[in-house]
Amino acid sequence: MPTLPGPLITAAWLREHATHRPLRIVDLRWSLTPPAGRERYESGHIPGAVFLDLDTDISAKRGGGPGRHPIPSGEQLARALSAIGIGDRHLVVVYDDAGGSVAARLWWLFRHFGHDGSAAVLDGGLQAWVEAGGSLTQDVTTFEPASWTAHPARTDDVVDADFVDRARLDTGALVLDVRAAERYRGEVEPVDPRAGHIPGARSAPWAGNLSDDGSLLPAHQLRERFALFGPQVGQPVVAYCGSGVTATQSILAMQLSGIPGLLYEGSWSDWSSDPARPAATGPDPMGEAA
């Protein structure tokens, strides 16, 4: 039985192990704009891959938690995984076509519900698979239902708005906004109630974790990148994005760098929905009051 070499695996490793029975491949493509993830899956995917929907399978319904993509309950996640044939004995490789910024959500959820080491992100995603000579198919793979068990959720990897409100004013803590820089600056806001960023947060777009080919930077380069933001050893590093999805890619990058990262679950979609919470615009962390 193969074991995952780490939280990030290469297309070469996947090509070698793709047909091993304990392995499941998950397509988690998603976008704010069309085509939808399922359409992308149906137009061509890695052979043997099954599809999970970010909105309906691995996020709670709106109102079931903070923000646009609340963390699902363990029961919801277990139902979704079990239904597509993923059980406790399986290893999962998840991919997207967006630099791991969506795929990392499932990796994070496996850790959150006690399955650390059982899921990995395909480095470079679908593009890396194709560039490595992998084929695509439109054939839909199905598996018999399995049994995946959600263990009690961790409480040391996720934080809420009140925690962030304290951390942003703590000189020892670090809050990173991993959205695109123009959203951080408040120049555009395509989906959430207000433009801008959490005052005190540093701009650290998730795309900056990537090499030119779309794969994650080597660990030493990631360490150098995060060192620029000044995380203090032993102090919290909180990552947030629009709705708590793409921030998990930065948490993966931080883990590869040896830095523990905390996810602000509701992220900007939660923070900006409360008019009592401050917002800032411009390139500086404290910015201008908005």
Secondary structure by P-SEA (a helix, b strand, c coil): ccccccccccaaaaaaccccccbbbbbbccccccccaaaaaaacccccbbbbbccccccccccccccccccccaaaaaaaaaaacccccbbbbbbccccccccaaaaaaaaaaccccccccccccaaaaaaaccccccbbbbbcbbbbbbccccccccccaaaaaaaaacccbbbbbcccccccccccccccccccccccbbbbbcccccccccccccaaaaaaaaaaacccccbbbbbbcccccaaaaaaaaaaaacbbbbbccccaaaaaacccbbbbbccccccccc
